Amino acid sequence: MQQRWNWAAIVFILFGIGVSIYLVIHHYNLIYALSESKSFCTLSSKIDCDAVNTSKFSEFFGTPVAMIQVFVFLAGLLLLAGIRAFGEDEKPVMSRFFLYLTSINLLATVVMGTISTFVLKTFCLMCGSLYAVAFIIWFCALKLNHKGSFSHLFDDFKGVLKSGSEGGTRGFFILFLMIPIGSIIASGMYQKSILSSGDFERMIERSIDDWKDAKTYEFKTTGAEAGTPSAPFQIVEFYDYQCPHCKRASPSIHAFVTAHRDEVHLSYQNYPLDKSCNPRGGEHEFACTFARAALCALKQNKFAEAHDWIFDHQETLSQDSLGQLATEVGLDKDSFNKCQSDPAIIDELKKEVDLGNAANLEGTPSIFVNGRLLQGGFLIPVLEAALKISK
């Protein structure tokens, strides 16, 4: 029977490792604006994996919690392998340390789940699956141990100064110590592999210094928005639906605003690099068309869905895509088609373009915070730094 519980724990740990690695990769992709779409489990303001996975609680001393979770699971696998491989004399102590490890992990997931529910007020489905895994492997650990295993806790940890040959548990202490050490090293190596610039922290400092000294513009915006309108941290994002950088910036900005929805407000402003509606535009043939389409979707309370759909189909946008957009987003097609040429929509787009030109935009995405241009403002660490000094 114990072998079944051992195998069950192994299977769920392997599943947990897969989920944790996904969260680590998506965490860094969002932090550095490398993701071209939202996570599949970002479904609403209340169920948003991206917001939870990039919040200030998603890292512990600069290391993603998901990365720490990977190494917790790896340590668990090593202990389970030891339980299977070693003799009867070693199995009890290995089983106890597996129980200690899973108990600490379960406690940590309870804390993270509480923060997600009551502080962030947003739930992450992928994180929720890890909470379930934490409980299941803890239950497996209980089954692998005899009653009264926790009565050995003091003696087991008192023995960390002694080696196994001396009847001590130093090896287990080293294994537990490798969890934070391995997490820090792996995080550093992964960040180095995806960052082209060597000194990211210095880049953030320069962005904040330039932002403090930047000219302040008064933006009287209308149109789509997110967050709290009266918030002290006001973001104005100028974007173009055919701009690849805007596509990658969109999930990161969304995650930041959702994670800080009570203290941040975001105003979406179109700035198509298309000469058909912007005298300073460029060669983005359908940028104006889909800017109007998004504004029309806003009239039907479907802006967020249309905004994501357009970016998701950026590479294949054409005039014919409008019908597909209306169908897949669930728009009233007659109203949507009439709206395209509505003078009010054309005037609204002109106002947004004029706002951008008045601010002397040099490209997209352009992020203004409290009226001042924030270079690199599509990067979550830059936004976090600006928010911190704004409080």
C-alpha positions in Angstrom: 0.0 0.0 0.0 2.8 2.4 0.8 4.2 2.0 -2.7 0.9 3.2 -4.1 1.1 6.4 -2.0 4.7 6.8 -3.1 3.8 6.6 -6.8 0.8 8.8 -6.3 3.0 11.5 -4.7 5.5 11.2 -7.6 2.8 11.6 -10.2 1.4 14.7 -8.6 4.8 16.2 -8.0 5.7 15.8 -11.7 2.4 17.5 -12.5 3.3 20.3 -10.0 6.7 20.8 -11.6 5.2 21.2 -15.0 2.7 23.8 -13.8 5.4 25.6 -11.8 7.7 25.8 -14.8 4.9 27.2 -16.9 4.3 29.9 -14.2 8.0 30.8 -14.1 8.3 31.2 -17.8 5.1 33.2 -18.1 6.1 35.3 -15.0 9.3 36.5 -16.7 7.6 36.9 -20.1 5.1 39.3 -18.6 7.7 41.1 -16.4 9.8 41.8 -19.5 7.0 42.3 -22.0 7.9 39.2 -24.0 4.4 37.6 -24.0 2.3 38.1 -27.0 -1.0 37.1 -25.3 -2.6 36.7 -21.9 -2.4 33.4 -20.1 -5.1 31.0 -21.1 -6.4 31.1 -17.5 -6.8 34.9 -17.5 -10.6 34.9 -17.8 -11.9 38.0 -15.9 -10.9 40.5 -13.3 -11.7 37.9 -10.6 -9.9 35.0 -12.4 -6.6 36.4 -13.6 -3.5 34.2 -13.5 -1.4 37.1 -15.0 -2.3 39.6 -12.3 -1.5 37.1 -9.5 1.7 35.8 -11.3 3.2 39.3 -11.6 2.0 40.9 -8.4 4.4 42.0 -5.7 3.6 38.8 -3.9 4.7 36.6 -6.8 8.4 37.0 -5.8 10.2 36.3 -2.6 13.4 38.3 -2.2 13.5 38.7 -6.0 12.9 35.0 -6.8 9.6 33.9 -8.3 7.6 31.8 -5.8 6.9 29.4 -8.7 10.7 28.9 -9.1 11.0 28.1 -5.4 8.1 25.7 -5.8 10.0 23.8 -8.6 12.9 23.2 -6.2 10.5 22.2 -3.4 9.0 19.6 -5.7 12.5 18.4 -6.8 13.5 18.0 -3.2 10.4 16.0 -2.6 11.2 13.7 -5.6 14.7 13.0 -4.1 13.2 12.1 -0.8 10.7 9.8 -2.4 13.4 8.2 -4.5 15.3 7.6 -1.2 12.3 6.0 0.4 12.1 3.6 -2.5 15.9 2.9 -2.8 17.2 2.7 0.7 16.8 0.1 3.4 14.3 -0.2 6.1 16.5 1.6 8.6 16.6 4.8 6.5 13.0 4.8 5.2 11.4 6.1 8.4 13.6 9.2 8.7 13.2 9.9 4.9 9.5 9.6 5.2 9.4 12.0 8.1 11.4 14.6 6.3 9.1 14.3 3.3 6.3 14.9 5.7 8.0 18.0 7.1 8.7 19.3 3.6 5.1 18.8 2.4 3.7 20.3 5.6 5.8 23.5 5.2 4.8 23.6 1.5 1.1 23.2 2.4 1.4 26.0 4.9 3.0 28.3 2.3 0.2 27.6 -0.2 -2.4 28.5 2.4 -0.6 31.8 3.0 -0.4 32.5 -0.8 -4.0 31.5 -1.3 -5.1 33.8 1.4 -3.2 36.7 -0.1 -4.7 36.0 -3.5 -8.2 35.9 -2.1 -8.2 38.7 0.4 -5.4 41.1 -0.7 -5.3 40.8 -4.5 -9.0 39.7 -4.7 -8.1 37.7 -7.8 -7.8 34.0 -8.2 -5.2 32.1 -10.3 -6.4 28.8 -11.7 -2.9 27.5 -12.3 -1.9 28.5 -8.7 -5.0 26.8 -7.5 -3.9 23.6 -9.1 -0.7 23.9 -7.2 -2.6 24.4 -3.9 -4.4 21.1 -4.7 -1.2 19.4 -5.5 0.3 20.6 -2.2 -2.6 19.1 -0.2 -2.5 15.8 -2.1 1.2 15.2 -1.7 0.9 16.2 2.0 -1.8 13.6 2.4 0.4 11.1 0.6 3.2 12.0 3.1 0.8 11.3 6.0 0.1 7.9 4.6 3.8 7.1 4.2 4.4 7.8 7.8 3.3 6.2 11.0 1.2 8.0 13.6 3.3 10.1 15.9 5.9 11.1 13.2 5.8 14.7 14.3 7.0 13.6 17.8 10.4 13.1 16.2 10.5 16.7 14.9 12.8 18.1 17.6 15.3 15.2 17.5 15.4 15.2 13.7 16.2 18.9 13.5 18.6 18.7 16.5 20.5 16.1 14.5 21.3 18.4 11.5 24.8 19.0 13.0 25.6 15.3 12.6 26.2 13.3 9.5 24.1 10.2 8.7 26.9 7.9 9.8 26.8 9.5 13.2 23.0 9.1 13.4 22.4 12.7 12.4 20.3 14.4 9.6 22.8 16.8 8.1 22.1 15.5 4.6 18.5 16.5 4.9 19.4 20.0 6.1 21.7 20.4 3.0 18.8 19.2 0.8 16.4 21.8 2.3 19.1 24.5 2.0 19.5 23.7 -1.7 15.9 24.8 -2.3 16.5 28.6 -1.9 20.1 28.4 -3.3 18.9 26.5 -6.4 16.0 28.8 -6.8 18.2 31.9 -6.8 20.8 30.5 -9.1 18.2 29.1 -11.6 16.3 32.5 -11.6 19.5 34.4 -12.2 20.5 32.1 -15.1 17.1 32.3 -16.7 16.9 36.1 -16.5 20.4 36.4 -18.0 19.3 34.1 -20.9 16.3 36.4 -21.8 17.7 39.9 -21.1 19.7 41.5 -23.9 20.9 44.4 -21.7 23.3 43.6 -18.9 22.2 46.1 -16.3 18.4 46.0 -16.1 18.3 47.7 -12.6 20.2 50.6 -14.0 17.8 50.9 -16.9 14.9 51.1 -14.4 16.7 53.9 -12.5 17.3 55.9 -15.7 13.6 55.5 -16.7 12.5 56.8 -13.3 15.0 59.7 -13.4 13.8 60.7 -16.9 10.2 60.4 -15.9 10.7 62.7 -12.9 12.1 65.4 -15.2 9.8 64.9 -18.1 7.3 67.5 -19.3 3.8 67.1 -17.9 0.9 66.9 -20.3 -2.8 67.3 -19.4 -4.7 64.5 -20.9 -8.4 64.8 -21.0 -9.2 61.3 -22.1 -12.4 59.5 -23.0 -12.9 56.0 -24.3 -11.8 52.6 -22.8 -10.4 52.4 -19.3 -9.5 50.0 -16.5 -8.8 50.3 -12.8 -10.1 53.1 -10.5 -10.8 56.4 -12.2 -9.9 58.5 -9.1 -6.7 56.6 -8.5 -3.5 58.6 -7.8 -1.5 56.7 -10.4 -2.9 57.6 -13.8 -1.6 55.7 -16.8 -2.3 56.7 -20.4 -1.3 54.2 -23.0 -1.0 55.1 -26.7 -0.9 52.1 -28.9 -1.3 50.9 -32.5 -3.0 47.5 -33.2 -0.4 46.7 -35.9 2.6 47.5 -33.7 4.4 44.2 -32.5 5.8 45.9 -29.4 2.3 47.0 -28.4 1.1 43.4 -28.7 3.7 42.3 -26.3 3.2 45.2 -23.9 -0.6 44.6 -23.7 -0.6 41.5 -21.4 2.0 43.1 -19.1 0.2 46.4 -18.6 -3.1 44.5 -18.1 -1.5 42.3 -15.4 -0.1 45.3 -13.6 -3.3 47.3 -13.6 -5.4 44.3 -12.5 -2.9 43.6 -9.6 -3.2 47.2 -8.5 -6.8 47.9 -9.6 -7.6 50.0 -6.4 -4.6 52.4 -6.8 -4.1 52.6 -10.6 -6.2 53.8 -13.5 -5.5 53.1 -17.2 -6.8 55.0 -20.1 -6.5 53.3 -23.5 -5.7 55.7 -26.3 -5.4 54.8 -30.0 -2.5 56.1 -31.9 -2.5 54.3 -35.3 0.6 54.6 -37.3 -1.6 54.9 -40.4 -1.7 58.0 -42.5 -5.4 57.5 -43.3 -6.3 58.9 -39.9 -3.0 60.2 -38.5 -1.0 62.8 -40.4 2.1 61.6 -38.6 1.3 57.9 -39.3 3.3 55.3 -41.2 2.6 52.2 -43.2 0.3 50.3 -41.0 -2.5 49.8 -43.5 -5.3 48.6 -41.2 -4.4 50.4 -38.0 -7.0 53.1 -38.3 -9.7 50.5 -39.3 -9.2 48.4 -36.2 -8.9 51.4 -34.0 -12.4 52.4 -35.1 -13.5 48.7 -34.7 -12.3 48.7 -31.1 -14.1 51.9 -30.4 -17.3 50.4 -31.9 -16.9 47.3 -29.7 -16.6 49.7 -26.7 -20.1 51.0 -27.5 -21.3 47.4 -27.1 -19.3 46.9 -23.9 -17.0 44.4 -25.6 -13.8 46.5 -25.8 -11.6 44.2 -23.7 -12.6 41.2 -25.8 -12.1 43.1 -29.1 -8.8 44.6 -27.9 -7.4 41.1 -27.2 -8.8 39.6 -30.4 -7.2 42.2 -32.6 -3.8 41.8 -31.0 -4.1 38.0 -31.2 -4.8 38.2 -34.9 -2.3 41.0 -35.6 -0.3 39.2 -38.3 -3.4 38.4 -40.4 -5.5 41.6 -40.1 -7.3 42.7 -43.2 -10.6 44.4 -44.1 -12.2 41.0 -44.2 -11.2 40.4 -40.5 -13.9 42.8 -39.3 -16.6 40.2 -39.9 -14.6 37.6 -38.1 -14.0 40.0 -35.2 -17.7 40.7 -34.8 -18.6 37.0 -34.9 -16.0 35.7 -32.5 -16.3 38.6 -30.0 -20.1 38.4 -30.1 -21.0 41.9 -31.4 -24.3 42.9 -33.0 -23.1 42.9 -36.6 -25.6 45.5 -38.0 -24.7 48.0 -35.3 -21.0 47.2 -35.6 -21.0 47.7 -39.4 -22.9 51.0 -39.2 -20.6 52.2 -36.4 -17.5 52.0 -38.6 -18.6 55.2 -40.5 -20.3 56.9 -37.6 -19.0 60.5 -37.4 -18.9 60.3 -33.6 -16.5 57.3 -33.8 -14.3 59.1 -36.4 -14.3 62.2 -34.2 -13.3 60.1 -31.1 -10.4 58.5 -33.0 -9.3 61.9 -34.2 -9.3 63.3 -30.6 -7.1 60.4 -29.4 -4.7 60.9 -32.3 -4.6 64.6 -31.7 -3.7 63.9 -28.0 -0.8 61.8 -29.1 0.4 64.3 -31.6 0.1 67.1 -29.0 2.4 65.0 -26.7 4.9 64.7 -29.6 4.8 60.9 -29.6 7.8 59.3 -31.4 6.3 55.8 -31.6 4.2 53.1 -29.8 3.7 51.9 -27.2 4.0 55.2 -25.4 3.2 55.2 -21.7 2.5 58.3 -19.7 2.1 58.2 -15.9 0.5 61.2 -14.2 1.0 63.1 -17.4 4.7 62.4 -17.9 6.3 60.0 -20.4 7.7 56.9 -18.7 10.3 55.3 -20.9 10.0 51.5 -20.7 6.6 51.9 -19.0 5.3 48.7 -20.6 7.7 46.8 -18.3 6.2 45.8 -15.0 9.4 46.5 -12.9 9.4 50.0 -14.3 5.8 50.6 -13.5 6.3 49.1 -10.0 9.2 51.5 -9.4 7.1 54.5 -10.5 4.2 53.4 -8.4 6.4 53.0 -5.3 7.7 56.5 -5.4 4.3 58.0 -6.2 2.8 56.8 -3.0 
